[in-house]
Amino acid sequence: VGFIIADDTSPFDADGDGNREAAPLYLYIGTKDSSGDFLARNGLRDGQLYVLVLSSGDRTPGEFRGAGNSGDATWVAIDNTRDQTQSSLDGSTGYDPFGYPTQ
């Protein structure tokens, strides 16, 4: 199973630096397991998350210059390995309260 995840509230100041950034485009790919639990049967357990990276280095819609343009891009795997020792309530360590990377 595969699906694309996009944030329709973008652009916003994601990192607090005063600049409005576009949200990344994510792709999730998982494998269905007919003998597993609900999540596994639907391909939602132990899948891989990817982020779209433009070859040009453009990071915002303004840099890309949108409509009618095209360019090369690559889906890059994201390491979403849990590390409970790094968990933080405010995300200051780069991890959420459950120990997952905030990316």
Steps between C-alpha positions, in 0.01 A plus 500: 500500500623850431363846560621859483472727804482876447427790735230726360566774760836585341682736473564581864794583725589143596828574676432839659759689292248753362498347150200311368600159370304253292421168663689198367329240283513153657445153355423195714549149358397191694444131431170331582511187716176303483587303816577806715296737715288783358797729430707223340210377284467852359873560445529752781748319725876525451483691170753753376453879493661710225528875433518660154829682438530718189832461317521877448510558877182712488325490836199727457228541235643847429839353415346231283289753313211252484246478220623357172854430621656161551816367655673190628432367848578199716306330777744473796436255784453655845650329805207484740671275753367547852746610772323528834816642664465815282128563564397854599171676565588807291691327218823683589702179463357431154275228643138504616379383845485138373858497368423536128698752289313822427688527166 
